[in-house]
Amino acid sequence: DGVMLGFKGGRVPILVATDVASRGLDISTVTHVINFDVPTSPDVYVHRIGRTGRVGRSGRAVTFVEARQAGEMSAIEAHIGTKIKPWEPGAASEPTPVKVDEKPRRHTKPKLTEHGDQPPVTLLAGIGTQDGVEVRDVVRHVTKLTGLDGEVVQDVKVLQRFTLFKVPGAEVDRVLEEVDGSELRRTTVRVQRAA
């Protein structure tokens, strides 16, 4: 709370934060949001960059992207309905115009309650860092196969030989059915409830 008060009051000029800060912050003086990685879902991207350029003000969002993350960037561009311009030395781009006669696109917020009142369940997947897998790979794989929002695939821990992650209790059977036996990075993924 003290850090947030300092940032809001201008005493702290730069805030380094997790996605916890991507929602609920309405600080009009934020001029830039810098993503050191590509978010795992388009909704997360929208929430992150939505901290700048608020209430008609201008703002700039910068995202560092590796070549292998082109798929995530394409998904984000399709979601926001505009092309993200690559950086070039000396480049200055005009803000993307908003059509006055068109209502602004609204993103959909995940509603955890729509997955029932059951607590999240931890699942164990037989794939890990030895298979070249990272957290974003697991989240993208599960969401692609199940249609779940990336924000409900929680507490992903990728270890050397296996991965732990949580999904809503009401979705466990469907996740097991869709993901168990699927292929990720040329490895068959075996998934079960964690003991």
N, C-alpha and C positions, 0 to 999 in steps of 0.2 A: 504493500500500500504506500509506503514511503517513497519507493522508487517511482511509482506511478504519479504520485503528487508532484515529485520533483520534475518528472518529464512533462507533465501537463502544465506546470508553472514555468517551464523553460530553464530550470536550473540544471537539468540533465539533458544535454543536447542530442544524445544518441541513445536509443533503447535497443538492446539486443534481446530478443525474446523467442520463445517457442510459439506454436500455434495457439497457445492459451491466450495470447494477446491479439489473435486475429479476429476476435469477436468482442463486441460490446465496448470498444474504445471509440469515443467520439471526441477526438482532440483535433481541433481545427488547424492547429499549427504544424501538423505532420506534412512535410513537403515531399518526402521520398520513402518508399518501401523497397528494401533490397532483399530479394530472396536468394539465399546462398545455394538453394537447391530447388528443383522443380517440385511443386506440391504433388502429393499422390493422387489427388482428385481435383477436377475443375472447380468444385464448390470451395475447396480449401483455398485455391488460388484467388477466387473472387473475394473471399473473406479477408485474406491477407492484404491484397492491394486496395481493398475498400477502406483501409485506414487512412489513405491519403486522397486528396482531391474531393473532400467532402463538401456538401452543400454548395455546389457550383464553383468551388475553388479549383485551381489547377493543382496537379500533383504528378509525380513520376514514379513508375514502378519499374524496377530493374530485376531481371531474373537471370542467374547464371545457369547455363544449359550445356550439358555434354552432348556429343553427337548421338549417343545411345538413348537419349531422352527425347528424341524427335517425336515419338508416338505420344508421349504425355503432352508435349507442346501442341500437337495437332488437336488433341482432345480438348485442351483448354481453349484454343482458337475457335473450335466449333461451338463450344459452350458459350463463349462470350460474343460470338458473332462478328469478330474482327480479327484481322491479321496482326500479329505482334511483330513489330519491326526489329530486325537485328541491329545491334550497335555497330556503328562505323566511326572511325576517328573523325572528330569535328562535326559529327552529325547533329542536327537539331531538327526535331520533328514537331509538327504542329499537333495539338491535342486532337484526338478522334472526335469529329463533330457528332453531336447528338441531335437527331431530328426532332424539331419542336412539336410536330404533329403526331409524334409516336411516343407512346408511354415507354419509359425506360425498361429494359429487360430486367426482370427480377430473377434471382437465383432461387432454387428451392432449398430450404433448410431441412436437414435431416430431422425426422421426428422419431426419436427413439421409442416413444410410447406406441407407435404403430407396430412395433415388434413384440408387443405384449409386455406384461409386468414381470416376466421371469428374469432373474438375474443373468448377467453374461456368463457364458460357459467357456472354459479354456479348452482349446483343441491343440493337438500335437501333430505336426506334419513332419514326415521323414525326409526333410530336405534342409540344407543349411549352407553355411558359408563355403564349405568344401565343394558345393555344387555351383558356386558363383552367384548365390542368391542374396539379395539385400531386402530390407524391410519393404521398400517400394514395390519390389517384384512380387512379394507375397500379397500385399494389399491389392495391387492391380490384378493379379491372377484370381483372387477370391471374388473381387467385385465384378470382374468380367464374366466369370462363370455363373455367378448367383444373382447379379443385378442389384446387390446390396450397395448402399452408399459407402464410400471409403471411410467415412467417419465412424461407422459402427463396427469396423474391424479394428479392434483396439489392442493395446498392450502387446504389440508384435515384438518378439524377441528372437532374433535369428542367431542361433548358436552354430557350432561347427558342423554337427551332424543332424540337427533337427531344429524346428521352429515352433514356438508357442505363440498362440494368438487367441483373442477372445472375440466371440460373436454373440449377438442377442440369443438368449435361451430359446426363444420361439423359432429361431432360424437354424438351430443346430442340425436337425435331421436333413434339412435341405442342403446346407453347406456340406455335410458329410457326403450326401448323395451326389452332388455336383462336382465336388473337388477331389474326393478320394478316387484315385486311379487316373486322374488327369495328368497331363505332361507339362512340366515347367523346366525350361532350359535343358531339354533333352533328358529329363529325369522324371520317372513316374512318381507322382506324389501320393504317398499313403497318408491318410488323415484319420485320426481317431480322437475320442475324448481323452484328455489328459487325466491320469489317475490321481 
